[in-house]
Amino acid sequence: PEGTVTSPNYPSNYPNRATCEWTITVPEGYMVLLTFQIDRFQLEDGYDYLTIYDGGSSSAPRLQRLTGNAIPDPVISTSNQMFVRFTSDESDTAPGFQFSYTATDICCDHTIVVLNGTVTATDGYCSGNDIQFSCDPGYELAGRPSATCQNNGSWDGEIPTCQREIATFNTFAKMLIF
């Protein structure tokens, strides 16, 4: 799902004493991405606000509280819901805002490095995808050989390490025989 949200009367000025609320929901396994268009954000600085919450209501953690006319950076949720509230005070108005929203994949850290080893991601680094770990010759894997990206954007478990193989007595004895 995707769409566009505007302040009341946009691109004309919004009214005084306005309160508007939107709950944006995208399918499970995705996050909400808000993108603001250039020259399409103008609120009375310090008095009128666009507040963005990381969940389905105003009791969710606050992501941003926007005012003024600087174009905001994109805002992304950590779940499949975002709650947005616009409020204006009793004096002075402005043209308001326009933003678009879209569903974006929940992805995990793709900069994982395993020293003396390799990380292989066959299908990518997003929700439900697996990565495999292997070690260079002379090293052995300490930990699980794979991890799965969870719906919260984290890997399911610790990232393994590659540790130098320790020669056993049998290995040493074989080297002496040859």
C-alpha positions in Angstrom: 0.0 0.0 0.0 1.0 3.6 -0.7 -0.7 6.9 -0.6 -0.5 10.6 0.0 -1.6 12.7 3.0 -2.1 16.4 3.1 -3.0 19.0 5.8 -6.5 20.4 5.6 -7.1 22.7 2.6 -3.7 22.0 1.2 -2.1 23.8 -0.8 -4.2 26.6 0.7 -3.6 27.5 4.4 -4.9 25.0 7.0 -7.3 26.4 9.6 -6.6 27.5 13.2 -7.3 25.0 16.1 -7.1 22.0 13.8 -6.3 18.5 15.0 -6.0 15.7 12.4 -4.9 12.2 13.0 -4.0 9.4 10.7 -3.1 5.7 11.4 -1.1 4.3 8.6 -1.0 0.5 8.4 1.0 -1.7 5.9 1.1 -5.5 5.8 2.9 -7.5 8.5 6.6 -7.9 7.7 6.9 -4.4 6.3 7.6 -0.9 7.8 6.0 2.4 7.0 8.2 4.9 5.1 7.1 8.6 5.0 8.7 10.8 2.4 8.2 14.6 2.3 8.1 16.4 -1.1 10.4 19.4 -1.7 8.6 22.8 -1.1 5.6 21.0 0.4 6.2 21.4 4.1 5.4 24.8 5.8 4.0 25.1 9.3 3.9 28.0 11.7 7.3 27.5 13.4 7.1 26.6 17.0 3.3 26.7 17.2 1.9 24.1 14.7 3.2 20.6 14.7 3.2 17.3 12.8 4.0 14.6 15.3 4.9 11.1 14.1 4.7 8.0 16.3 6.3 4.6 15.9 3.1 2.5 16.2 -0.7 2.7 15.9 -1.4 5.4 18.4 -0.1 8.4 20.2 1.0 6.2 23.1 3.7 4.7 20.9 7.2 6.1 21.0 7.6 9.5 19.2 9.8 9.4 16.1 9.6 13.1 15.1 7.9 16.4 16.1 8.1 18.6 13.0 7.5 22.4 12.7 8.7 25.3 10.5 9.5 24.9 6.8 12.7 22.8 6.6 12.0 19.7 4.5 12.1 16.7 6.8 14.2 13.7 6.1 12.3 10.5 5.4 10.8 8.8 8.5 10.6 5.0 8.9 8.8 3.0 11.5 10.1 -0.1 13.2 6.7 -2.0 12.7 3.9 -2.1 10.2 2.1 0.9 11.8 2.7 4.7 12.1 0.4 7.2 13.8 0.6 10.9 12.6 -1.0 13.9 14.3 -1.2 17.4 13.0 -2.1 20.2 15.4 -2.4 24.0 14.8 -2.9 26.7 17.5 -5.4 29.6 17.5 -3.4 32.1 15.4 -1.5 32.2 12.2 -1.6 29.5 9.6 0.5 28.3 6.6 0.0 26.1 3.6 0.8 22.9 5.5 2.3 19.7 4.2 2.1 16.9 1.8 3.8 13.5 2.4 3.6 10.1 0.8 3.8 6.8 2.5 4.7 3.4 1.3 5.4 -0.1 2.7 9.1 -1.0 2.8 10.8 -4.3 3.6 12.0 -4.8 7.1 15.6 -5.6 6.6 18.5 -6.5 8.9 22.0 -5.2 9.1 23.7 -6.1 5.8 27.2 -5.0 6.8 27.9 -8.1 8.9 31.6 -9.1 8.6 33.0 -12.4 9.9 36.8 -12.1 10.2 38.5 -15.0 8.4 35.2 -16.1 7.0 32.4 -15.4 4.5 28.8 -14.3 4.8 26.5 -15.5 2.0 23.0 -14.0 1.5 21.3 -15.9 -1.3 18.0 -14.0 -1.2 18.9 -10.7 0.6 18.9 -9.3 4.1 15.2 -8.7 4.6 12.5 -10.3 6.8 12.5 -14.1 6.4 15.8 -14.2 4.5 18.6 -16.5 5.7 22.3 -15.8 5.6 25.0 -18.5 5.9 28.4 -18.3 7.5 31.5 -20.2 6.6 35.2 -19.9 7.5 38.4 -19.8 5.6 40.7 -22.8 5.5 42.5 -23.2 8.8 39.5 -21.7 10.8 36.4 -23.3 12.3 33.0 -21.8 12.9 32.2 -20.9 16.6 28.4 -20.6 16.6 25.5 -21.3 14.3 26.1 -21.7 10.6 23.1 -19.5 9.6 20.8 -16.7 10.8 17.3 -15.5 9.8 16.2 -11.9 9.6 13.2 -11.4 12.0 10.2 -9.2 11.5 11.7 -6.6 13.9 14.8 -6.1 11.8 17.2 -8.1 13.9 19.0 -11.4 13.3 17.8 -14.4 15.3 20.8 -15.1 17.4 24.5 -14.2 17.7 26.7 -13.8 14.7 29.3 -16.5 14.8 33.1 -16.1 14.7 35.8 -18.0 12.9 38.5 -19.2 15.2 41.9 -20.7 14.2 41.8 -24.5 14.2 43.8 -25.9 17.0 46.0 -28.8 16.0 45.4 -31.9 18.1 47.9 -34.5 19.0 46.6 -36.8 16.2 47.1 -34.1 13.7 50.6 -33.4 14.9 51.4 -37.2 14.9 50.2 -37.5 11.3 52.5 -34.7 10.3 55.4 -36.5 11.8 54.7 -39.7 10.0 54.7 -38.1 6.6 
